[in-house]
Amino acid sequence: MKSPNTLSSRLVLTALGMAALSLNPAWSQSPIATSAKQESKQYAKLEADHTTVASPTAESGAVANRYLIGNDDVLTVNVWKEPDISRSVTVRSDGKVSLPLIGEVQATGRTPKELESDIAKGLHDYISEPEVTVIVQESKSQRFSILGQVQRPGSYLLSGSMRVTDAIAIAGGFRDFAKVKSVRVLREQAGGTQISLHFNYKDVIKGMNPEQNVQLEPRDTIYVP
């Protein structure tokens, strides 16, 4: 039987297994059970987060409202009926872009919608009711890091729906003495907090605990001890 292909399906199987085991009251109070419940909740939260976050290059709906522009991103700025102002620009290392009439505008750390509003405000002195659209043409700022006992540790461009196994492959695989059962995915949360997600490579490639093979997000760090 094939393993479920979606994180939702995997979490359902995990939840069913835990429900069956929890029929034993003594087991449900054990440290192992508590840890399993906490980890299940953690992966469930990640699934909920991913319902509103698509790949970095997507540019519609909720994604456009959540994507944070970064250095080196290539943006297309369109001002309706103003071809002399509309253009493609690259976000500089200082986080800014330069546009006619208004000069430098802070782009890094802003969503496309926020940048649209900033540019429109700057153009109000020159254009009556400017209509501005900002599209992320190339997402070059969205990266992840993989460190430790892999062949090519470093920072890599995050493209599409990459998962932990994809990152390991890009980094050339494990070194001889890597502890492949104890890989961690370090992820920044809102407010500056960080969570650590467990990844057991041997289990995942055998079809066990597939929910550990999470979809990567910008600025994730994978550590292989």
C-alpha positions as CSV (number, residue, x, y, z in Angstrom):
1,M,0.0,0.0,0.0
2,K,1.4,3.4,-0.9
3,S,2.1,6.0,1.7
4,P,-0.3,9.0,1.7
5,N,1.0,11.9,-0.5
6,T,-0.3,14.8,1.5
7,L,0.5,16.0,4.9
8,S,-3.2,16.0,5.8
9,S,-3.4,12.3,5.1
10,R,-0.3,11.6,7.1
11,L,-1.6,13.5,10.0
12,V,-4.9,11.5,9.9
13,L,-3.0,8.2,10.1
14,T,-0.9,9.6,13.0
15,A,-4.0,10.7,14.8
16,L,-5.7,7.4,14.4
17,G,-2.7,5.5,15.7
18,M,-2.4,7.7,18.7
19,A,-6.2,7.4,19.4
20,A,-5.9,3.6,19.4
21,L,-2.9,3.6,21.7
22,S,-4.5,6.1,24.1
23,L,-7.2,3.6,24.9
24,N,-4.6,2.4,27.5
25,P,-4.9,5.1,30.2
26,A,-1.4,4.4,31.6
27,W,0.2,4.8,28.2
28,S,-1.6,8.1,27.5
29,Q,0.1,9.6,30.6
30,S,3.6,8.4,29.8
31,P,6.4,10.8,28.6
32,I,6.4,9.0,25.3
33,A,2.7,9.6,24.7
34,T,3.0,13.3,25.8
35,S,5.9,13.8,23.4
36,A,4.0,12.2,20.5
37,K,0.9,14.4,21.2
38,Q,3.0,17.5,21.2
39,E,4.8,16.6,18.0
40,S,1.5,15.8,16.3
41,K,0.1,19.2,17.3
42,Q,3.3,20.8,15.9
43,Y,3.0,19.2,12.5
44,A,-0.8,19.9,12.4
45,K,0.0,23.6,12.9
46,L,2.5,23.5,10.1
47,E,-0.2,22.0,7.8
48,A,-2.6,24.8,8.7
49,D,0.1,27.4,8.0
50,H,0.8,26.0,4.6
51,T,-2.9,26.4,3.6
52,T,-2.1,30.1,3.1
53,V,1.5,29.9,1.9
54,A,2.4,28.7,-1.5
55,S,5.7,28.6,-3.3
56,P,7.7,31.9,-3.1
57,T,7.2,32.7,-6.8
58,A,3.4,32.5,-6.5
59,E,1.8,35.9,-6.7
60,S,-1.9,35.7,-6.1
61,G,-4.4,35.9,-3.2
62,A,-3.1,35.3,0.3
63,V,0.4,34.6,-1.0
64,A,0.8,38.2,-2.3
65,N,-0.2,39.5,1.1
66,R,2.3,37.3,3.0
67,Y,5.3,37.2,0.9
68,L,8.1,39.4,2.2
69,I,10.3,41.0,-0.5
70,G,14.0,40.5,0.1
71,N,17.4,41.6,-1.3
72,D,18.1,40.5,-4.9
73,D,14.4,39.9,-5.7
74,V,13.4,41.1,-9.2
75,L,10.2,43.1,-9.1
76,T,7.9,44.3,-11.9
77,V,6.3,47.7,-11.0
78,N,3.4,48.7,-13.2
79,V,1.8,52.1,-13.0
80,W,-1.4,52.2,-15.0
81,K,-1.1,54.4,-18.1
82,E,2.4,55.4,-17.1
83,P,4.8,53.4,-19.2
84,D,7.7,55.7,-18.4
85,I,7.5,54.8,-14.7
86,S,6.6,51.2,-15.1
87,R,9.7,48.9,-15.1
88,S,11.5,45.8,-13.7
89,V,13.8,46.6,-10.8
90,T,16.1,44.5,-8.7
91,V,16.1,45.1,-4.9
92,R,19.5,46.3,-3.9
93,S,21.7,45.1,-1.0
94,D,20.4,48.1,1.0
95,G,16.8,46.8,0.6
96,K,15.7,49.6,-1.7
97,V,14.6,50.2,-5.3
98,S,14.8,53.3,-7.4
99,L,11.9,54.6,-9.4
100,P,11.3,57.7,-11.5
101,L,9.8,60.8,-9.7
102,I,9.9,59.3,-6.2
103,G,13.5,58.1,-6.1
104,E,14.4,55.4,-3.5
105,V,11.7,53.2,-1.9
106,Q,12.3,50.6,0.9
107,A,11.3,47.2,-0.5
108,T,12.9,44.6,1.7
109,G,10.6,43.5,4.5
110,R,7.5,44.8,2.7
111,T,4.9,42.6,1.0
112,P,4.0,43.4,-2.6
113,K,0.7,45.0,-1.5
114,E,2.5,47.2,1.1
115,L,5.0,48.3,-1.5
116,E,2.2,49.1,-4.0
117,S,0.7,51.4,-1.3
118,D,4.1,53.0,-0.6
119,I,4.8,53.7,-4.3
120,A,1.2,55.1,-4.8
121,K,1.6,57.5,-1.9
122,G,4.9,58.7,-3.4
123,L,3.3,59.3,-6.8
124,H,0.3,61.3,-5.5
125,D,2.2,64.6,-5.9
126,Y,2.7,63.8,-9.6
127,I,-0.2,61.6,-10.7
128,S,-3.8,61.8,-9.8
129,E,-5.0,58.5,-8.2
130,P,-2.1,56.3,-9.3
131,E,-2.9,52.6,-9.7
132,V,0.2,50.6,-8.9
133,T,0.8,46.8,-9.2
134,V,4.0,45.1,-7.9
135,I,4.7,41.5,-9.0
136,V,7.6,39.4,-7.8
137,Q,9.1,38.4,-11.1
138,E,12.1,36.4,-9.7
139,S,12.3,35.4,-6.1
140,K,16.1,35.3,-5.3
141,S,15.9,36.1,-1.7
142,Q,14.1,33.0,-0.5
143,R,16.8,30.6,0.7
144,F,17.3,27.8,3.2
145,S,20.5,26.6,4.8
146,I,21.7,23.0,5.4
147,L,24.6,22.5,7.8
148,G,26.6,19.8,9.4
149,Q,27.4,16.3,8.1
150,V,26.4,16.7,4.4
151,Q,28.6,16.8,1.4
152,R,28.0,20.4,0.4
153,P,26.7,22.5,3.4
154,G,25.6,26.0,2.6
155,S,22.8,28.3,1.6
156,Y,20.6,27.3,-1.3
157,L,17.7,29.0,-3.3
158,L,14.3,27.7,-2.3
159,S,12.3,26.9,-5.3
160,G,8.9,25.3,-5.6
161,S,7.6,22.9,-3.0
162,M,10.9,21.6,-1.6
163,R,11.0,19.2,1.3
164,V,13.7,18.0,3.7
165,T,14.7,15.1,1.4
166,D,15.1,17.5,-1.5
167,A,17.4,19.7,0.5
168,I,19.6,16.7,1.5
169,A,19.8,15.7,-2.2
170,I,20.8,19.2,-3.3
171,A,23.5,19.2,-0.6
172,G,25.0,16.0,-2.1
173,G,23.7,13.6,0.6
174,F,25.1,12.6,4.0
175,R,28.7,12.2,5.0
176,D,29.8,8.8,6.4
177,F,29.3,9.5,10.1
178,A,26.1,11.6,9.8
179,K,23.5,10.8,12.5
180,V,20.7,10.5,9.9
181,K,18.1,9.6,12.6
182,S,18.6,12.9,14.5
183,V,18.3,15.6,11.8
184,R,16.7,18.8,12.9
185,V,14.8,21.5,11.0
186,L,15.1,24.9,12.7
187,R,12.4,27.3,11.8
188,E,11.8,30.9,12.8
189,Q,8.3,31.9,14.1
190,A,6.6,35.2,14.4
191,G,8.0,37.2,17.3
192,G,11.5,35.8,16.8
193,T,10.9,32.4,18.5
194,Q,12.3,29.3,16.9
195,I,11.0,25.7,16.7
196,S,13.0,22.6,16.2
197,L,11.4,19.8,14.1
198,H,12.7,16.2,14.3
199,F,13.5,14.4,11.0
200,N,14.5,10.7,11.0
201,Y,15.8,10.0,7.5
202,K,15.8,6.2,7.8
203,D,12.2,6.2,8.9
204,V,11.0,8.6,6.2
205,I,12.6,6.7,3.3
206,K,10.9,3.5,4.6
207,G,7.5,5.2,4.5
208,M,7.3,5.8,8.3
209,N,6.5,9.1,9.9
210,P,6.2,10.9,6.4
211,E,4.9,14.0,8.1
212,Q,8.4,14.7,9.3
213,N,9.4,15.4,5.7
214,V,8.0,19.0,5.9
215,Q,7.8,21.5,3.2
216,L,10.6,24.0,3.6
217,E,10.1,27.7,4.2
218,P,12.4,30.7,3.6
219,R,15.2,30.9,6.2
220,D,14.8,27.3,7.4
221,T,18.0,25.8,8.7
222,I,18.5,22.0,8.4
223,Y,21.2,20.6,10.8
224,V,22.7,17.2,10.3
225,P,24.7,16.2,13.4
